[in-house]
């Protein structure tokens, strides 16, 4: 069975490859991975190797929250104006 060049137990970004989940008829290998946040996600081996998938999606949410936290909102008349906090 092909493994897609992924090593079980190795870290890829915030994901750790647990086991091979499936291999389809085109020999595309999918891995079951555990994210640092605790979620289990199924990822194609190609996406792990190239770095296209680095987490279960929790890092996108975290980055979005951090971006919002750096913004300060001002209300001028009926308009909301955003500026970066210093």
N, C-alpha and C positions, 0 to 999 in steps of 0.2 A: 504494500500500500504506500503510495507517495505521501510525503509529509509536507511538500511545498517549501522545503528548505527552512522550516521553522523547528526550533528545538523546544521540546516540552520543558516547562518550568522556567524558560527564559523570559526576561522582561522586554517589552516593546512599548516604550512610552510609559503610560500608567497601567498597561495591561500585562498580565502574566499568562502565557499560554498553558492551559491545563491539559487539554487532550484534543485529539482530532474529533470533530463533531460529525463531519460527513465528507464524502467525495462523490461528486456528481458524475454523470456520464461523459462530461468533457474534461474530466480529471481536475476539476476545480476543488481544492481542498479548503474546507472551512474548519476553523478552530474554535473551541470553547475557551474563552478567556475570562479571567477575573480582574476587574478594575480595582484600583486602590480604594475606591469608595465602597467596595463590597458587591457591586452589581456584576452579574454574569452576562456576557455578551458573546454573540457568534460573529466571527470576523473571517473574511477570506484571507488566506495566507499571503496573497499578493499585497493586500492593504497593510498587513503587519510589516512585511519586509520593506515596503517603500515608505512607510511612515504616514500613509494616508489616514489610517485609523490609529489614534494614540490613546483614546479613552472611550468610555461607554457613551460619552456625550456630556458628562458632568463638567468637564473642563470648559466647554463652550458656555455653559450656564454660569460657571464661576467667573470667567473672563467678562461676560456681559454684566454681571453684578459689580465687578471691580470697576468697570468703565463708568457705570452709573454712579458709583460711590464717589468718583472724582469730579462729578459735575455738581454745580450749585445752581439752583433755579431762582430766577428773579421774575417777578410779575411786573410788567410795564403795561398799564391800561389792561387790555384783555389778552395780551400776548405773553407767553412764557419764554423767557430768554435764558439759555443755558450758558454757563461759563465754567471753566475748569477751576477747581479749588487750588489754592496755593499752599 
